[in-house]
Amino acid sequence: MHIACSHCDYIASIEEPLSANHVAHCPQCHSVLLKSSDNNDTQVVALSISAVVLLLSSVFYPFLSFSSNGLTQTITLPDAGRMLFNYDSAALGVFIDLSIIALPLLMLLLLIPMHMGLLNAIPKSWGRRILKFTQALELWVMSEIFLVGVLISMVKIMSLADVSFGHSFWAYVGFVICYSWAFCKVNHARLWQQIMPYQHIEPLQGPRAIDSQLRACHICHQLSSDKRCPRCHTRTSIRHNQSVQKAAAWLATSVLLYIPANVLPIMYTISLGDKEPSTLIGGVILLWQAGSYPIASIIFLASVVVPFAKALVLGTLCVMVYQRLGPRSKVYTRLYQVTEFIGKWSMIDVFVVAILVALVQLGNLMTVEPGLGALCFGAMVVCQMLAAHAFDPRLIWDSPEQVKRVVND
């Protein structure tokens, strides 16, 4: 079968079926093209059911407890988002509850029937919608990032009071492990085969799909010359429509948000009537001065360096697509892949603020409130994720003439 690489558009010929645990890589940019179609249905179902049970268990019982001077505050997992509604941060609260509870649960509830033969039992039109829906949601599930944010927030406040982990915390840890393991076993190519077998395209007029005027579907990776994918019915194009323009627009928005996200306080600590603001850099400095060098380094990298580096890389890519890069195309493709992978990890600091706001509510003794900087920072991360998603990395490998021909399609 012939598969066009989604990162460089090179058409690779792959002999099916792949051996167990084997992975096919693009010979031009070394991106993953296809995984072996092993039947992991039983493992995915078992892990998904375990993850659902653990997630539901983590919702109803105490998650964390915070004690200081005889006062105790105990929170459940939904409180991480719910408490933000009390401080006019409803958008942030909804995003957190969706990304750490609702969306993971929905994804698991879809995975289980899909790997129990649902796609073969329902009309193909429904199966297409379900598969496309799950692939679109996967980007916005941030359970593992939230868990890291919880651990970082504990380091921040352990010196101020006694913190204890409830049963729900350990259940959530188990959920994150089972959820991540289940998705490592999911093979989207095999699921799409149940909707419709991959259609072979012959003859080819060049090493890349664009040479044969073929369109590679960005959802199911079917090659065709049609304007709508024959397998998943998604609208196709030679390159993503106005890819550079959309990426540049989202990137410019994120850069504008980057300034208030770093200047405005992300939270306020109120102690005995004294209200002290805390910015991103200020929080890093406090952790460094307290001797928490690893945690300070993680937050500095995730919240300051990574967003700046992502903006720089994406901005460079938007400019460089109009130049013939030659051997450097592989380097720029790798930079894009790294940028896309680490995109949502910058959300760690937002989750830290959410945990501290929910947990540290001891009246006049000590209270933590969210600042406008947290909302700006969360919006900035989302804009950068959308910029990376909108950019078409195949443009890096196109000639300037090809870019000018397709970039405004």
C-alpha positions in Angstrom: 0.0 0.0 0.0 1.1 3.6 -0.6 0.9 6.1 2.3 1.7 9.8 2.1 3.6 11.1 5.1 1.5 13.8 6.9 4.7 15.8 7.6 6.6 15.8 4.3 4.1 14.4 1.7 6.5 11.6 0.7 4.7 8.5 -0.6 6.1 5.4 1.0 5.3 1.9 -0.2 4.6 -0.4 2.7 4.1 -4.2 2.5 1.1 -5.3 4.6 0.7 -6.6 7.1 3.5 -5.3 9.3 5.0 -7.8 11.8 4.0 -7.6 15.4 5.3 -4.5 17.3 6.8 -3.1 14.1 6.5 0.5 13.0 6.9 2.0 9.5 8.8 5.2 9.3 8.9 7.8 6.5 12.3 7.3 4.6 12.5 11.1 4.0 11.7 12.7 7.4 11.5 9.6 9.7 8.0 10.4 10.9 5.8 7.4 12.0 3.6 6.3 9.0 2.0 3.1 10.2 2.0 0.7 13.2 1.4 -3.0 13.1 -2.3 -3.9 13.1 -2.1 -6.2 16.1 -5.4 -7.0 17.7 -5.2 -5.1 21.0 -9.0 -4.9 21.4 -9.0 -6.9 24.6 -6.2 -4.9 26.2 -7.8 -1.6 25.3 -11.2 -2.6 26.6 -9.7 -3.9 29.9 -7.6 -0.8 30.4 -10.4 1.6 29.5 -12.9 -0.1 31.9 -10.3 0.1 34.7 -9.7 3.8 33.8 -13.5 4.6 33.9 -13.9 2.9 37.3 -10.8 4.8 38.7 -11.9 8.1 37.3 -15.4 7.8 38.8 -13.9 6.8 42.1 -11.7 9.9 42.1 -14.7 12.2 41.7 -16.7 11.4 44.8 -14.1 11.1 47.5 -11.6 13.6 49.1 -8.8 14.5 46.8 -6.5 16.7 48.9 -6.6 18.1 52.4 -4.8 21.3 53.6 -4.4 22.0 57.4 -2.9 25.1 59.0 -3.3 26.3 62.6 -6.1 24.0 63.4 -8.1 24.9 60.2 -8.6 22.2 57.6 -9.8 22.5 54.0 -10.6 19.3 52.0 -11.4 19.3 48.3 -12.7 16.8 45.8 -11.5 16.6 42.2 -14.4 18.7 40.7 -13.5 21.5 43.1 -10.4 22.3 41.0 -12.7 23.9 38.4 -15.8 24.7 40.5 -14.0 27.1 42.9 -13.0 29.3 39.9 -16.6 30.1 39.3 -16.7 31.9 42.6 -14.0 34.4 41.3 -15.5 35.3 37.9 -13.2 32.8 36.1 -16.0 30.6 34.8 -14.3 30.1 31.4 -11.2 28.7 33.1 -13.3 26.5 35.4 -15.2 25.0 32.5 -12.0 24.3 30.6 -10.4 22.6 33.6 -13.4 20.4 34.4 -13.8 19.4 30.7 -10.1 18.6 30.1 -9.5 16.5 33.3 -12.9 14.8 33.9 -15.6 15.2 31.2 -13.5 14.7 28.0 -11.4 11.8 29.3 -14.6 10.0 30.5 -16.3 10.6 27.1 -13.2 9.3 25.3 -13.1 6.1 27.3 -16.8 5.5 26.9 -16.4 5.7 23.2 -13.2 3.5 23.1 -14.8 0.6 24.9 -17.7 -0.1 22.4 -15.4 0.7 19.4 -13.0 -2.1 20.4 -15.9 -4.4 21.1 -17.1 -4.4 17.5 -19.3 -1.3 17.4 -17.9 0.0 14.1 -19.0 -3.2 12.4 -22.5 -3.1 13.9 -23.6 0.4 13.2 -24.1 2.3 9.9 -20.8 3.5 8.4 -21.8 7.1 8.5 -22.2 6.9 12.3 -18.9 5.1 12.6 -17.1 7.8 10.6 -18.5 10.5 12.9 -17.5 8.7 16.1 -14.0 8.0 14.9 -13.4 11.6 13.7 -14.9 12.9 17.0 -12.5 10.8 19.2 -9.5 11.9 17.1 -10.5 15.6 17.5 -11.0 15.3 21.3 -7.7 13.6 22.0 -5.8 16.8 21.8 -7.8 18.5 24.6 -7.5 15.8 27.2 -4.9 17.0 29.8 -5.2 14.5 32.7 -1.5 13.8 32.9 -0.6 17.5 32.9 -3.1 18.2 35.7 -1.5 15.4 37.8 1.9 17.0 37.4 0.4 20.4 38.3 -1.0 18.9 41.5 2.4 17.6 42.5 4.0 21.0 41.8 1.3 22.8 43.8 2.0 20.5 46.7 5.6 21.4 46.7 4.6 25.1 46.8 2.4 24.8 49.9 4.0 22.0 51.9 6.2 24.4 53.7 3.2 26.5 54.8 0.9 23.7 56.1 0.2 20.0 56.3 -1.0 18.5 53.1 -2.4 15.0 52.8 -3.5 13.0 49.7 -7.0 11.5 49.8 -8.2 8.2 48.3 -9.3 10.1 45.2 -5.8 11.3 44.5 -4.5 7.7 44.3 -7.5 6.7 42.2 -6.7 9.5 39.8 -3.1 8.4 39.5 -4.3 4.9 38.6 -6.7 6.4 36.1 -3.9 8.5 34.3 -1.8 5.3 34.1 -4.6 3.2 32.7 -5.8 5.9 30.3 -2.3 6.6 28.9 -1.7 2.9 28.5 -5.0 2.3 26.7 -4.3 5.1 24.2 -0.8 3.6 23.5 -2.6 0.5 22.4 -5.1 2.2 20.1 -4.4 1.8 16.4 -6.5 4.3 14.4 -5.4 2.8 11.1 -6.9 -0.5 12.1 -10.1 1.2 13.2 -10.5 3.0 9.9 -10.0 -0.3 8.1 -13.2 -1.5 9.8 -15.0 1.5 8.2 -13.5 0.9 4.7 -10.3 -0.8 3.6 -7.5 1.4 2.4 -7.8 2.1 -1.4 -4.6 1.7 -3.4 -3.7 4.4 -5.8 -1.8 3.8 -9.1 0.1 5.0 -11.0 2.2 7.6 -9.2 4.0 10.4 -11.1 6.5 11.4 -8.5 7.9 10.7 -5.0 5.4 13.1 -3.3 1.6 13.2 -3.4 1.6 16.7 -4.7 3.5 15.5 -7.8 0.6 13.3 -8.7 -2.0 16.0 -7.6 -3.2 13.6 -4.9 -4.8 14.7 -1.7 -3.9 12.9 1.6 -6.7 13.0 4.1 -5.5 14.4 7.4 -8.0 12.3 9.3 -7.7 8.7 7.9 -4.7 9.3 5.6 -6.4 7.9 2.5 -4.8 9.0 -0.7 -7.2 10.2 -3.4 -7.8 12.8 -6.2 -11.3 13.6 -4.9 -12.2 16.8 -3.0 -13.8 14.6 -0.4 -12.1 11.6 1.2 -13.8 8.4 -0.1 -13.2 6.7 3.3 -14.1 9.2 6.0 -15.9 11.8 3.8 -13.8 14.7 5.1 -13.1 17.6 2.8 -9.6 17.3 1.4 -7.1 19.7 -0.3 -3.6 19.5 -1.7 -2.6 21.5 1.4 -4.6 22.7 4.4 -6.6 25.7 3.3 -4.9 29.0 4.1 -2.6 27.1 6.5 0.0 29.8 6.9 -2.5 32.6 7.3 -4.5 30.7 10.0 -1.3 29.7 11.9 0.0 33.3 11.8 -3.3 34.7 13.1 -3.4 32.3 16.0 0.3 32.9 16.7 -0.1 36.7 16.7 -3.0 36.4 19.2 -0.9 34.2 21.4 2.0 36.7 21.3 -0.4 39.5 22.4 -1.6 37.3 25.3 2.0 36.4 26.3 2.6 39.9 27.6 -0.3 40.2 30.1 0.2 36.5 31.0 3.7 37.3 32.3 3.0 40.8 33.6 -0.4 40.4 35.3 -0.6 38.4 38.6 -1.8 34.8 38.0 -3.0 34.6 41.6 -3.2 36.5 44.9 -2.3 35.2 48.3 -4.4 36.9 51.1 -2.9 36.3 54.6 -4.3 38.2 57.6 -5.7 40.9 55.3 -2.5 41.4 53.4 -3.1 40.7 49.6 0.1 39.7 47.8 0.1 39.3 44.0 2.2 36.6 42.3 3.3 36.6 38.7 4.8 33.7 36.7 8.3 34.9 37.1 7.7 35.8 40.8 6.5 32.3 41.6 9.6 30.8 39.9 11.9 33.1 41.9 10.2 32.2 45.2 10.6 28.5 44.5 14.2 28.9 43.6 14.9 30.9 46.8 13.1 28.2 48.8 15.5 25.6 47.4 13.0 23.8 45.2 15.4 24.0 42.2 13.9 21.1 40.1 10.3 22.4 40.5 11.4 26.0 39.8 13.2 24.8 36.7 10.1 22.8 35.4 7.8 25.8 35.9 10.2 28.2 34.3 10.7 25.9 31.3 7.0 25.0 30.9 5.6 28.5 31.5 8.2 30.9 30.2 10.7 29.3 28.0 8.5 26.8 26.1 5.8 29.4 25.1 8.4 31.8 23.9 10.3 29.0 22.0 7.0 27.7 20.4 6.2 31.2 19.2 9.7 31.6 17.8 9.6 28.2 16.0 6.1 28.7 14.6 6.9 32.2 13.4 10.1 31.0 11.8 8.2 28.2 10.0 5.6 30.6 8.7 8.4 32.6 7.1 10.6 29.7 5.9 7.9 27.9 3.9 8.4 30.5 1.2 12.1 29.5 0.8 13.6 26.3 -0.5 15.2 24.7 2.6 16.7 21.6 1.0 18.5 19.4 3.7 17.3 21.7 6.4 13.7 20.7 5.8 14.2 17.6 8.0 15.5 19.9 10.9 12.5 22.2 10.6 10.1 19.3 10.5 11.6 17.9 13.7 11.2 21.3 15.3 7.6 21.4 14.3 7.0 17.9 15.7 8.5 18.8 19.1 6.5 22.0 19.2 3.3 20.2 18.5 4.1 17.5 21.1 4.9 19.8 24.0 2.2 22.3 23.1 -0.3 21.6 25.9 2.3 21.0 28.6 2.5 24.7 29.1 -0.9 24.5 30.8 0.8 23.2 34.0 0.8 26.6 35.7 -2.9 27.1 35.1 -3.6 23.8 36.9 -1.3 24.8 39.7 -3.4 28.0 40.2 -6.6 26.0 40.1 -5.5 23.6 42.8 -4.2 26.3 45.1 -7.4 28.3 44.7 -9.5 25.3 45.5 -7.3 24.1 48.4 -6.2 27.2 50.2 -9.4 28.7 51.5 -8.9 29.3 55.2 -10.8 32.6 55.6 -8.8 35.4 57.1 -5.8 33.2 57.9 -5.0 32.4 54.3 -6.8 32.5 50.9 -5.7 32.2 47.4 -7.6 33.9 44.5 -7.0 33.6 40.8 -5.6 36.6 38.9 -6.3 37.8 35.3 -2.9 36.5 34.3 -4.0 32.9 34.7 -6.8 33.4 32.2 -4.5 35.2 29.8 -1.9 32.4 30.1 -4.5 29.7 29.5 -5.8 31.5 26.4 -2.3 32.0 25.2 -1.5 28.2 25.4 -4.8 27.4 23.6 -3.9 29.8 20.8 -0.5 28.3 20.4 -2.0 24.8 20.2 -4.4 26.0 17.5 -1.5 27.7 15.6 0.5 24.5 15.6 -2.6 22.5 14.6 -3.4 24.9 11.7 0.1 24.9 10.2 0.7 22.3 7.5 4.3 20.9 7.8 4.2 19.6 4.3 4.8 23.2 3.1 8.3 23.0 4.5 9.2 20.5 1.8 7.5 22.3 -1.1 9.3 24.5 -3.5 8.5 28.3 -3.3 6.5 27.9 -6.6 4.4 25.1 -5.1 3.8 27.1 -1.9 2.6 30.1 -3.8 0.3 27.9 -5.8 -1.4 26.1 -2.9 -1.1 28.4 0.1 -4.2 30.5 -1.0 -6.4 27.6 -2.1 
